[in-house]
């Protein structure tokens, strides 16, 4: 390595990654296999609502990079939501341990290692210990439900009209049994009454929709849909020391259920976009979301679902929200989404087959050209805890590509024990509120009541002479709807929630 080349490298990196207030320090730039402390890699907080990517083969350090980003954001007062697919991010709640290899690494990159824990909340979608994340069917609305269930145009139209029917009659759709009850009602006891006002529906289409709902339940969605709905505000909390709280969603039991995972992610992004106000470019994001094993979001997703994700990723940065995808290869992310990602941290890739070599060449093309590195070759040679980094400057320009020796996480690099998990939950101020079981009167209860009433009336009518109803007589459903039980379901809330979610995506409700 010549002195002039090193000087040129240092000047390029210092200029490309200037020391500015409000930056995260990832590590130090490397040239010819050696870290140079003066070439510190600093990412402006202001640019992190431009989203990001952390990629690399198994065992190269992706999860540790996610950990570094989350804990530094926390120290800067930015709350985060991280998806813990492998079960080892809970260690953020405990301080790390200074070891020889960590001390040596930090000597090379030019600053001391300090062990520290971060403020943490543990969340769950399924049976794991933690705060239960739930949402109602009404909050999804007909458009997102159609996308999740992969309905065709005819079925999606039926679902939209069904939501309208439930809205008009004060039938809250809280969980999947409510949705199934409503579909069964318009296909059986309420068929004639429904078709008189809303048009004819196909029994075959309804049967297909019911089967798709049952399949979604089989992936654990029954536990996800319902009350009490998780409030987005609880993902944006700051502790008494001014640190952003890291919400860790425990997903180690959900890897084989991609439909539930993608269902949750799409609803979450739509909810965040719907409820957070326009913010523009702030000194730091209001919230950052890290999606580990991001290929699960896109795996087997329909074209329509991918379009919805792409749209939300484009729009959500105006709410000062950054989304970071963590996956093995950049090719796991659709090109339309990949093009939206400002920060890229690329760990090593492995080339075992011709397909692997092609993927590496394609990955290299996603980075700016560099006079200091052969990117194709370097992608297969980097060590653990090293990565190619490029970001956006304050002015929105791509920063120079730099081979980086990353700092070590300040928190524990490993999972909590069962006892430690319980200790974190015992300190939670939200656990009891969200884990309370609630099953309000909703569509299922009301329509079950109607079915019982119809059955009783049928038995009674068999014993009495048939009488012609008066013109102002109400239908059986209207009588049920007018009851006190039905009035309690909150008709206005259901209507506004549904309209609000459709409004996010610019879709007008069908009448």
Buried (B, 14 or more C-beta within 10 A) or exposed (E): EEEEEBEBBBEBBBEBBBEEEEBBBBBBBBBEEEBBBEBBBBBBBBBBBBBBBBBBBEEBBBBBBBBBBBBBBBBBBBBBBBBBBEBBBBBBBBBBEEEEEBEEBBEBBBEEBEBBBBBBBBBBBBEBBBBBBBBBBBBBBBBBBBBBBBBEEEBBBBBBBBBBBBBEBBBBBBBBBBBBBBBBBBBEBBBEBBEEEBEEBEEEBBEBBBEBBEEBBEBBBBBBBBBBBBEBEBBBBBEEEEBBBBBBBBBBBBEEBBBBBBBBBBBBBBBBBBEBEEBEBEEBBBBBBBBBBBBBBBEEBEEEBBBBBBBBBBBBBBBBBBBBBBBBBBBBBBEBBBEBBBBBBBBBBBBEEEEBBEBBEEBBEBBEEBEBBEBBEBBBEBEEBBBBBBBBBEEEEBBBBBBBBBBBBBBBBBBBEEEBBEEBBEEBEBBEEBBEEEEEBBBBBBBEBBBEBBEEEEEEEEEEEEEEEEEEEEBBBEEBBEEEEBEEBBBEEBBEBBEBBBEBBEEEBBE
